[in-house]
Amino acid sequence: MKNEYQNKIENFHSRQKRMPTYSEMMKLFGFKSKNAVYRVVEKLMDAGLVAKDHLGRLVPTKSFGEIPMLGSVTAGFPATVEEERHETMNIDDYLVEKKDSTYMLEVDGDSMIDAHIEDGDMVLVERTDKAKDGQIVIAYIDGEFTMKYFRKNADDVWLEPANKKYKNIYPKHDLQITAVVKAVIRKY
């Protein structure tokens, strides 16, 4: 079970995209002294959840932000499932292969709805200039960016939407693949 202080630091890191200072942790934890914060940080370091860099600043470790894996759930007929903690999972490790080439985009539009990608979803993409037939790509076609299925046969290349309301897009001048979609993230 995650400790209360770890949760507060992870939430801060998630919001601010950085680790809190000792002064900020005093406020987060409701402490009156930095010495109390120091003791909490030491315990978190001993547990391997945080570390210090070469300048003495607090940095997250590989296990920082891990989410417990509790097993599986049946998506067919209801079945008895016992909740059992199997391991933990770091979402970045699961989704991101090449961190320096990976970024997020917000989806605007409904042309990929039949691929279960909806307006407002976030897509995790990996920068590349190559794609295989059938991959969902971010492409630069005739001066505009779009997300579609990449299609290729012996004679032609084109982009295919996943919504019957839209037509295939054939390049008039130029088609460049800029990224391949690796994951879709949707908040409920």
MORAGI-V167147 format. One record per residue. N is the residue number from 1. D_FIRST is the distance of its C-alpha to the first C-alpha in Angstrom with 1 decimal. Layout:
BEGIN
n = [N & N]
d_first = [D_FIRST & D_FIRST]
END
This chain:
BEGIN
n = [1 & 2 & 3 & 4 & 5 & 6 & 7 & 8 & 9 & 10 & 11 & 12 & 13 & 14 & 15 & 16 & 17 & 18 & 19 & 20 & 21 & 22 & 23 & 24 & 25 & 26 & 27 & 28 & 29 & 30 & 31 & 32 & 33 & 34 & 35 & 36 & 37 & 38 & 39 & 40 & 41 & 42 & 43 & 44 & 45 & 46 & 47 & 48 & 49 & 50 & 51 & 52 & 53 & 54 & 55 & 56 & 57 & 58 & 59 & 60 & 61 & 62 & 63 & 64 & 65 & 66 & 67 & 68 & 69 & 70 & 71 & 72 & 73 & 74 & 75 & 76 & 77 & 78 & 79 & 80 & 81 & 82 & 83 & 84 & 85 & 86 & 87 & 88 & 89 & 90 & 91 & 92 & 93 & 94 & 95 & 96 & 97 & 98 & 99 & 100 & 101 & 102 & 103 & 104 & 105 & 106 & 107 & 108 & 109 & 110 & 111 & 112 & 113 & 114 & 115 & 116 & 117 & 118 & 119 & 120 & 121 & 122 & 123 & 124 & 125 & 126 & 127 & 128 & 129 & 130 & 131 & 132 & 133 & 134 & 135 & 136 & 137 & 138 & 139 & 140 & 141 & 142 & 143 & 144 & 145 & 146 & 147 & 148 & 149 & 150 & 151 & 152 & 153 & 154 & 155 & 156 & 157 & 158 & 159 & 160 & 161 & 162 & 163 & 164 & 165 & 166 & 167 & 168 & 169 & 170 & 171 & 172 & 173 & 174 & 175 & 176 & 177 & 178 & 179 & 180 & 181 & 182 & 183 & 184 & 185 & 186 & 187 & 188]
d_first = [0.0 & 3.8 & 6.4 & 9.3 & 11.7 & 10.3 & 10.3 & 13.8 & 15.0 & 14.0 & 15.7 & 18.6 & 19.0 & 19.1 & 21.7 & 23.7 & 23.5 & 23.2 & 21.1 & 21.8 & 24.3 & 23.8 & 25.9 & 23.8 & 20.6 & 22.5 & 23.0 & 19.5 & 18.0 & 21.2 & 22.3 & 26.0 & 26.1 & 25.2 & 24.8 & 21.6 & 20.3 & 21.5 & 19.5 & 16.2 & 17.4 & 18.3 & 14.8 & 13.5 & 16.6 & 16.1 & 12.7 & 14.7 & 13.1 & 16.4 & 20.0 & 23.4 & 26.3 & 29.9 & 30.6 & 27.6 & 25.8 & 22.0 & 21.2 & 18.1 & 17.6 & 17.5 & 13.7 & 13.5 & 12.7 & 11.4 & 10.4 & 9.0 & 12.2 & 12.3 & 16.0 & 19.1 & 20.9 & 24.7 & 26.8 & 29.9 & 30.5 & 27.6 & 26.0 & 23.5 & 20.1 & 17.5 & 13.9 & 12.7 & 10.2 & 13.0 & 12.0 & 11.1 & 14.0 & 15.5 & 17.8 & 20.4 & 20.7 & 21.1 & 23.6 & 25.4 & 27.8 & 30.1 & 28.3 & 31.7 & 33.3 & 30.6 & 30.6 & 29.9 & 32.7 & 32.8 & 34.9 & 38.0 & 40.0 & 40.0 & 41.9 & 38.9 & 37.7 & 38.6 & 36.3 & 33.5 & 33.5 & 34.2 & 35.4 & 32.6 & 30.3 & 29.1 & 30.2 & 28.9 & 32.1 & 33.2 & 36.5 & 39.3 & 42.9 & 43.0 & 41.9 & 42.5 & 44.2 & 41.7 & 39.0 & 37.9 & 39.1 & 39.6 & 43.3 & 46.0 & 49.0 & 52.3 & 50.9 & 47.8 & 44.1 & 42.7 & 40.0 & 41.5 & 41.8 & 43.8 & 46.8 & 49.3 & 52.2 & 55.2 & 57.0 & 54.6 & 51.2 & 49.8 & 46.7 & 45.8 & 44.0 & 41.7 & 43.5 & 47.0 & 48.1 & 48.2 & 50.5 & 50.0 & 50.6 & 53.0 & 53.4 & 56.8 & 56.5 & 53.2 & 49.8 & 47.1 & 43.6 & 41.2 & 37.8 & 36.2 & 33.5 & 30.3 & 27.9 & 28.0 & 25.4 & 25.8 & 24.0 & 24.5]
END
